[in-house]
């Protein structure tokens, strides 16, 4: 994310309309995908991701990693562009070689102390470890369910202390599966109220604008004529394109279970993503700006129509846009009250 860049909204929109935005961004030094915030570890997001002896897809493959393997990240280096993405040439040096950044989710391992004061309506929680199993009952040896990933968010309903085995659990509720699951309390943090306040509340709603340029995969925010935010995104791929035109962020939720599954119906490219964080919807059919834990490859279309962003940056969009969602609310739907979004 970059702020306070020396380019007015009027000039930005004029350059975007002329098709010269990619050149101008290159001249400004933001011509590559912005990597997710630096982290000490990376989680493998797909099975069979190679380790190379140099930051190039033509280099020798040394090893194939399985999904959810966690590796230590040493440095960022520039290498081959990944999968036809001219905006992402970032590779990570890891123990023994190099891996393309788009295949790893930058993560940390931050264990948490339990919080016992859970309001009646619940509180928002965030996974703070690379991966956490859910359980069907609040016991260590109970049956496992699905996995939750770093940065994903979930609504914590209550805390449970299992006295016979001296373990502490958070009960989370999934409103798509309509079922409760249990997560070890040390794998989640309760999101503080101060992280859920409105950003730039003094700026009139009419002066806030989000501009999405699909050709360059750029999301840019303005307060009046002032550019305050810009970053690469991943928009909808061919067949599930992100809708162009003018929209608004009129319904929002800090934690959404996103899926196109329809029971027993056979659907191509099924996705089933629990706890998608910081969702700012701009259509009535589910298109949103939201955080992404299943890839780190911003700068090329690869979503099912949404605008994928690194989670911390989608959180900025969520907090900056209207309508404001109170911390005790899990979802807010206010037609006509969202921040304006232009997608070209």
N, C-alpha and C positions, 0 to 999 in steps of 0.2 A: 504494500500500500504506500502511496505517496501523497503528500499533502502540500498545499500552497504552491503549486506549480505555476510558473509564469505564463499562463495561457487562459484567456478569458473564455467565458461560456460562448459568447458570440463568435469569437475566432475558432474555438473548438468545433462548433456546429458547422461553421462554414467550411473548415478543412475536412470534416467528416463527410459532408455532402459532396465535396469535390473528389473524394476517393484517395486523397493524399495523406490520410491519417497515419498509416503505417510508416511513411517516410518521416513525417514530423516527429512521431514518437521515437523513431530511431535516432533522429538528431538530438532529441531531448535525453537520450540515454535510457529509455525504458522500452527497448525493442525486444526484450525477451520475457518469457513468463516469469512472474515474480514467485519465487519459491515460497512454500509455507514458512511460517516463522521458524528460525533455527531451533533444532532439537538435538538431543544427544543420541537418540535412537531412531530407527526406522523399522516399521512393520511391513513385511512383504504382503502385498494386496492380492496377488494372484499366485496360483501354483505353477512352479516351473520357471521362476524368474532367474535369469543367468547372472553369475558373477564373472566379470571380464578382467583380463590383465591390463587393460587400458580403457579410457573412457570413450569407447567406440564399439558399435555393433559389429564391426569387422574384426575386432580383436579376438583373442583366444578365449573361449568359454572355459572357466575353471571349475564351475560348480553350478548346480541348479537348486534353488531354494524352494521349499514348500510354503504354502500360504500360512500366514500368521507367524512365521519365523521372525524374531526380532534381532536386528544387527545394530552394532554401534556405528554411528556416523562420525567420521573424522573431519573431513573438509568438503566443501563444494568446489567442483572444478568444471570448466567448460569442455564439452566434447561434442559428439555427434548429436544432431537434432533427433528427437525421438518420434517414431511412428508418423513421419510426415508433418510434424509440428515444428514450423520454423521458429516459433517463439520460445521453445524450451530446449536448450542445449546444456542444461545443468545435470551433472552427475555427482554422485556421492562417493568419496573414497571410504571404503570400509576395510575391516581386517582382511587382508589377502587380495584385495582388488578393487574394482569399481562397479557401481550399479547405476542404472539410469534413474533419475529422481522421480519420474512419473510413476514408477512401479512401487514406490515405497511411501507409506504414510509417515511423515515425521511425528514421533511420539516421545513421551517421557514416562517414567515410572515414578509416580508421586502418591505414596500411600497416605491415607487420611485417617484422622481421629474421628470417631463417631460423634454425631450431633443428635441429642436425644429430644430436642424441642422441635417436633414436627407438627405444624398447624393441622387442624381438622381437615382442611381442603387439600393438604399436601404441599410440597415444595419441590422446586426444580432442582435436579441433580445432574452432575456431569461425570462421565467416566474419566479417571485420571491415570489409568494404566493402559498399556498397549491393547490388551484384550481381557475381558472378564466373562466368565461363564455365568449364566443365569441358572437358578435351581427351581424345581417345582415345589420345594418345601424348604423352610429355613434350617436346613441341617447340612453339614459338610458332605455327607455321603448320600444325600438325596439325589434323585435323578436330575441330570442336566437337561437344559432346554437349549436355547440359542445363545450365540455369543454377542457381546456388546463391545464396541470399539472406542478407542481413545477419542475424546471430544464429542461423542454422541451424548445426547441429553435425554432424560427420562423423568417422569413425574413420580416422586417418592411419596407414598401414601402414609407410611408409618415405619417405625423402627421396632425390631423384634430382638429380644435378648433370649437366646436359647441357653437356659441355665445348666442343663445337664452336660452339654459339651462346651459351655462357656464361649459361645460364638455370638456375634452381633451382625444383624442383617437389616438391609433396607428392603421393604416391600415396594415394588414398582408395579404400575398398572398399564397394560397395553390395550388401548381402546379399539384397535383393529382386531386383535386376537380375543378381546374381551376376557382377559385373564390376568391374574397377578403372578409375578415372578419374584424371585428373591436373589439379591446381590450382596456379597460380602461388603460390609460398610467401609472397609479400608480401601475399596476400589472406586469409591464415589465421593465427590465433594458436593455439598449443598451450595448452590450458586448464591452469593451474597446479594442482598437487595440493592446495594450500590452498583452492582454490575447490570442491573435491569432498569436503570433510570434512562430518561430520554436524553439523547445527545443534541446539542444546539437547540434547546427549547426556546431560546430567545429569537430564533430565526422564523419569520412568518412562514406558515405551511406552503403558501403559494410560491415562495422563493426557493424551495427545495426541488431539485430535479435530478433524476438518475437517467443517464444516457448509456445505452448498450449498443456498441458497434460490433456486429456479428463478423464482419470481414477481418477485423483485427482482434476479436475476442476481448474487447476492453469494456469494463464497467467503470463509468466515471460519474461522480456526484458533484453537484454545484449548489452553492448557496448564493442566490442571485447570480452575479457575474463571476464569482470566485470559485475556482476548482478546489475542492477540499478532499477528494479521494479518487484514486484510480488504481485499477488492478486488472490482471488477466482473469478470464473466466473460462468455463467450458459450457457452451450452449448446446442446444439440441442437435443431434446428428441427423443425417438425411433420413427422412421418413418419420422423424419425430422432431421436426424443426421447432425452434422457439418462435412464437408468433410475433411478427413485426407490428409496428403501429404504436399508438399511444395507449397506455394502461395506467393503473394506479395500484399501490400496495394496500388494498382495502381490507385484507384479512391476513392475520399473522398468528403464528404459534411457535413457541420456543422449542417444542419437541413434537415431531410428527412421524408416525409410522407410515412410510410411503411404499405402496405396492400397486402393481397392476394385475395381481392375481385375482382370479374370479372363481374361487372354489375349485371344482374339478374340470373347468374349461381349459382347453389346451391353448396356450398363448405363447407366441414366439418372444424371446428375450424377456422372460419373466424377471422382475426385480422385486425384492422383498427386503426393505431397509428399515429396521427399527431405530427409533431415536434420532431421526435426521434433525440436526440442530439449526435453530435460528432461521425459521422459514418465514419469508415475507412474500406472500402470494400476490400475483398481479393479474391473474385471470380466474374465472370461475371454474376452470377445468383442471386446476392443480399446478399451473406453472408458477414457479417461485424462485427467488434468490434463496439459496440455502447452503449450509456447510456440507462438507464432503469428506467422508472418511474412507471411501473405497478407491480413491486414486489421488494422485498429486500431479496430474498432467494438465495444467491449465494452459490455454492458448490454442486449443483445437476443439471442435464440436465433438462431444461424446456422451451427452446426456439424453434423456428421454423427453426433452423439451424445456426442462428447468435451466436455470443459470447456476451452475456449480461454482462455488467459491471455497477457498480455505476457510475453516470454521471460524477463526477469529475475525476474518474480514466480513463474513456473512453476519456475524454478531454485531459488527459496526453498522451494517445496513439495517439490521433489525432494530437497533436502538435509535438510529438516526431518523428513520422514516416514520410517518404517521400511518395508522393510528398508534398511540402509545398503549402498550399492553401492560396493565398493572402486574406486579410480581406474583400476586395470588391467582391470576388468571392463566389457564393453560392455552386459551385460544380466544381470539377476538375477531368478530366479523362486523365491519361497519362500512357498508357500501357508500361511496361518495366521499369518504374521509381519508383516503390514502394519499401518499406522495406520488407525484406524477412520474411516470416511466416512459421514455421514448426508446424504442428498439428499431434499429435500421439495419 
